[in-house]
Amino acid sequence: MLKKLLGKNRQPINREVDELIKEIRNCEYLMARNEVLFDMTTDEDLIEAQIYERESLRYQYNYLLKQLRCKENQLCLESQKVRTGE
């Protein structure tokens, strides 16, 4: 999903966007780790804990993606204003 937002060769525009990208990548890592731990777990209580953690990470990931889209839209609007002289 992050690749779709950024494109293949696109570089982060500013520090805030760069921070969001780092957080998103970290969240992706944690979700992959959660999946591995879930697959390895046999205890019912730990399985349930992994499920709750997965849901929490999914909500966090979606929130971060929304924040990134918002930042990128703001930056696009700012650059359009500069080009048009508004």
Summary of the structure (lengths in Angstrom):
residues: 86
radius of gyration: 17.4
end to end distance: 32.8
largest distance: 62.6
contacts: 198
relative contact order: 0.14
helix: 84%
strand: 0%
